[in-house]
Amino acid sequence: MTIFNGLLEAKKGALKNGAIPALAIAIDAPNKKVAENIIIGKLWEAYPDHGDNYFKPKIWEDAPGQPRPGVGEFDETFATEHSFDGEKWVVNSPADSDSGSADIAQVNDLMKLPARERFAAVLLFSHDANEVDSELLAQTREYLEMLDNSDTDSEDEVDAFNRIVLDAMVACKPIEYMHIAGLNNLVHAILASCDTQEQNPTSWTISKFIKK
């Protein structure tokens, strides 16, 4: 058996209904999929009124020497003292002690966001200024989380198109350094180009257009 770390993050609307912003847990399981099922089961057992209020858990294998919450029980404070850096738990510095959902309130410049979040904010909201408010950022992150956890075979045309555009933009490294107004102009040019195509656009055709 292997120890897996799990992080459950509450959906934006759930926070207003009293959901805990982030829950941390460690699970002893034979594989990642089983760990996910156990975590979801424990969520419904421990928080029956909030089972639907969390995104799909982020799960990764524990490694010696890295911090982790207790095994088998949700920890409501661990995720306020630690952050998931994409690979492991890391202890927050004093300046980051209000991380997680508090990050949203502190970020007000799109250029300080990861490229994919920045591209999504421009694509979804035609945002053409560096300034960003917490509501727009929260909606952007929630949409990306939905895309990441959705079934590509059953998503609607709009989500499928947005996924293709975002993938093409992320793959083109130079545009990571474009200012927001320039990104907005690029997105509008992509949309106009796709409107004139007889066939459905692909990530390849959009990438080709971006690189012109």
Secondary structure per residue as TSV (DSSP state, phi and psi in degrees):
chain	resnum	aa	ss	phi	psi
A	1	M	-	360.0	154.3
A	2	T	E	-126.8	146.8
A	3	I	E	-87.4	126.9
A	4	F	E	-117.1	138.6
A	5	N	E	-87.5	146.1
A	6	G	E	-134.5	141.6
A	7	L	E	-130.4	122.7
A	8	L	E	-109.6	126.4
A	9	E	E	-113.5	132.2
A	10	A	B	-72.5	144.9
A	11	K	-	-70.5	155.7
A	12	K	H	-55.6	-49.6
A	13	G	H	-64.1	-27.3
A	14	A	H	-69.8	-27.7
A	15	L	H	-61.8	-34.8
A	16	K	T	-69.2	-21.4
A	17	N	T	-98.7	13.4
A	18	G	T	93.8	8.3
A	19	A	-	-68.9	143.2
A	20	I	-	-70.4	130.1
A	21	P	S	-54.5	-40.1
A	22	A	E	-150.0	137.3
A	23	L	E	-119.4	134.0
A	24	A	E	-113.7	148.7
A	25	I	E	-159.5	155.3
A	26	A	E	-121.7	141.8
A	27	I	E	-131.3	137.4
A	28	D	E	-93.2	113.2
A	29	A	E	-149.4	159.3
A	30	P	S	-73.1	-26.4
A	31	N	S	-157.9	173.9
A	32	K	H	-64.6	-40.0
A	33	K	H	-65.1	-43.5
A	34	V	H	-64.2	-39.9
A	35	A	H	-58.8	-42.4
A	36	E	H	-60.7	-45.9
A	37	N	H	-63.1	-39.7
A	38	I	H	-64.7	-43.5
A	39	I	H	-62.3	-44.5
A	40	I	H	-63.3	-41.0
A	41	G	H	-62.4	-42.7
A	42	K	H	-67.5	-32.2
A	43	L	H	-61.1	-48.3
A	44	W	H	-66.3	-32.4
A	45	E	H	-71.6	-43.8
A	46	A	H	-82.9	-32.4
A	47	Y	-	-133.2	67.6
A	48	P	T	-59.1	-25.8
A	49	D	T	-84.3	-7.3
A	50	H	S	-127.0	17.5
A	51	G	T	-58.7	-33.5
A	52	D	T	-90.7	1.7
A	53	N	S	-92.8	6.0
A	54	Y	B	-123.4	148.1
A	55	F	-	-71.7	167.4
A	56	K	-	-54.3	134.6
A	57	P	-	-65.4	143.7
A	58	K	E	-87.0	128.7
A	59	I	E	-131.7	136.0
A	60	W	E	-150.0	154.1
A	61	E	E	-73.6	137.3
A	62	D	-	-70.3	152.7
A	63	A	-	-133.6	146.9
A	64	P	T	-56.6	135.8
A	65	G	T	91.3	-14.1
A	66	Q	S	-90.7	147.4
A	67	P	-	-67.4	151.4
A	68	R	-	-157.4	156.1
A	69	P	-	-74.3	176.7
A	70	G	-	-66.0	155.1
A	71	V	B	-82.3	128.8
A	72	G	T	90.3	-8.0
A	73	E	S	-133.1	140.7
A	74	F	-	-69.8	139.2
A	75	D	B	-112.2	119.0
A	76	E	S	-84.8	-10.9
A	77	T	S	-113.6	-17.8
A	78	F	H	-56.2	-41.9
A	79	A	H	-75.1	-8.3
A	80	T	H	-88.2	-19.3
A	81	E	H	-102.1	-14.2
A	82	H	E	-133.8	159.2
A	83	S	E	-129.7	148.2
A	84	F	E	-88.7	118.8
A	85	D	-	-93.5	13.0
A	86	G	S	101.6	-15.7
A	87	E	S	-132.6	-31.6
A	88	K	S	-160.6	167.8
A	89	W	E	-74.5	138.3
A	90	V	E	-129.5	145.3
A	91	V	E	-73.0	132.1
A	92	N	-	-67.7	142.1
A	93	S	-	-74.5	164.2
A	94	P	G	-53.2	-35.9
A	95	A	G	-70.8	-20.1
A	96	D	G	-103.4	11.6
A	97	S	T	-63.1	-20.6
A	98	D	T	-105.0	40.7
A	99	S	-	-73.7	-167.8
A	100	G	T	76.7	-125.1
A	101	S	H	-65.5	-23.9
A	102	A	H	-67.9	-24.9
A	103	D	H	-53.5	-39.6
A	104	I	H	-60.8	-39.5
A	105	A	H	-71.4	-24.2
A	106	Q	H	-89.6	-25.0
A	107	V	-	-84.5	123.0
A	108	N	-	-131.4	10.4
A	109	D	B	-130.0	116.0
A	110	L	G	-58.2	-31.6
A	111	M	G	-68.1	-13.2
A	112	K	G	-91.1	-3.3
A	113	L	S	-87.3	158.9
A	114	P	-	-57.1	150.3
A	115	A	H	-55.8	-43.4
A	116	R	H	-63.7	-40.3
A	117	E	H	-65.3	-40.1
A	118	R	H	-63.2	-46.8
A	119	F	H	-61.5	-41.9
A	120	A	H	-65.0	-39.9
A	121	A	H	-61.5	-40.2
A	122	V	H	-70.6	-43.7
A	123	L	H	-64.8	-43.8
A	124	L	H	-77.3	-34.8
A	125	F	H	-121.7	7.0
A	126	S	-	50.7	39.8
A	127	H	-	-74.5	128.1
A	128	D	-	-124.4	18.7
A	129	A	S	-132.6	155.0
A	130	N	S	-65.1	-34.0
A	131	E	B	-67.0	139.6
A	132	V	-	-141.7	139.7
A	133	D	-	-97.4	167.4
A	134	S	H	-65.4	-33.5
A	135	E	H	-67.3	-45.3
A	136	L	H	-62.8	-41.5
A	137	L	H	-65.8	-41.4
A	138	A	H	-63.2	-42.2
A	139	Q	H	-64.8	-38.2
A	140	T	H	-63.5	-47.2
A	141	R	H	-65.4	-38.1
A	142	E	H	-65.6	-39.1
A	143	Y	H	-65.9	-43.6
A	144	L	H	-63.5	-38.3
A	145	E	H	-62.8	-40.9
A	146	M	H	-62.7	-44.2
A	147	L	H	-60.4	-42.8
A	148	D	H	-66.5	-28.0
A	149	N	H	-103.8	1.2
A	150	S	S	-88.7	162.5
A	151	D	-	-88.1	117.0
A	152	T	T	-64.1	-21.4
A	153	D	T	-78.6	-16.9
A	154	S	T	-120.2	2.5
A	155	E	-	-74.8	156.1
A	156	D	-	-78.0	173.6
A	157	E	H	-63.0	-38.2
A	158	V	H	-64.7	-47.4
A	159	D	H	-65.0	-39.3
A	160	A	H	-62.9	-41.7
A	161	F	H	-65.9	-45.4
A	162	N	H	-60.6	-39.0
A	163	R	H	-61.7	-44.6
A	164	I	H	-62.3	-45.0
A	165	V	H	-63.9	-46.5
A	166	L	H	-63.2	-41.7
A	167	D	H	-61.8	-41.1
A	168	A	H	-67.2	-39.6
A	169	M	H	-67.8	-42.9
A	170	V	H	-62.8	-35.2
A	171	A	H	-71.7	-17.4
A	172	C	-	-99.7	91.0
A	173	K	G	-57.2	-39.0
A	174	P	G	-57.5	-30.6
A	175	I	G	-76.4	-6.9
A	176	E	G	-60.4	-23.0
A	177	Y	G	-100.4	3.2
A	178	M	S	-71.5	144.6
A	179	H	-	-72.1	164.3
A	180	I	H	-63.5	-42.3
A	181	A	H	-60.8	-39.2
A	182	G	H	-65.5	-40.1
A	183	L	H	-62.7	-40.9
A	184	N	H	-63.0	-41.4
A	185	N	H	-63.4	-39.8
A	186	L	H	-63.8	-44.7
A	187	V	H	-60.9	-43.6
A	188	H	H	-64.2	-35.9
A	189	A	H	-67.2	-39.1
A	190	I	H	-62.3	-46.3
A	191	L	H	-62.0	-42.8
A	192	A	H	-64.3	-40.0
A	193	S	H	-64.0	-41.4
A	194	C	H	-67.5	-31.9
A	195	D	H	-64.9	-26.1
A	196	T	T	-91.5	-6.8
A	197	Q	-	-84.5	139.8
A	198	E	S	-76.8	-33.9
A	199	Q	S	-98.4	158.9
A	200	N	-	-63.2	137.0
A	201	P	-	-67.7	153.0
A	202	T	-	-120.9	167.1
A	203	S	H	-59.6	-34.8
A	204	W	H	-67.1	-44.8
A	205	T	H	-67.2	-36.5
A	206	I	H	-70.5	-40.4
A	207	S	H	-60.2	-41.6
A	208	K	H	-62.1	-41.3
A	209	F	H	-65.0	-43.7
A	210	I	H	-60.7	-37.5
A	211	K	T	-81.1	-3.5
A	212	K	-	-63.6	360.0
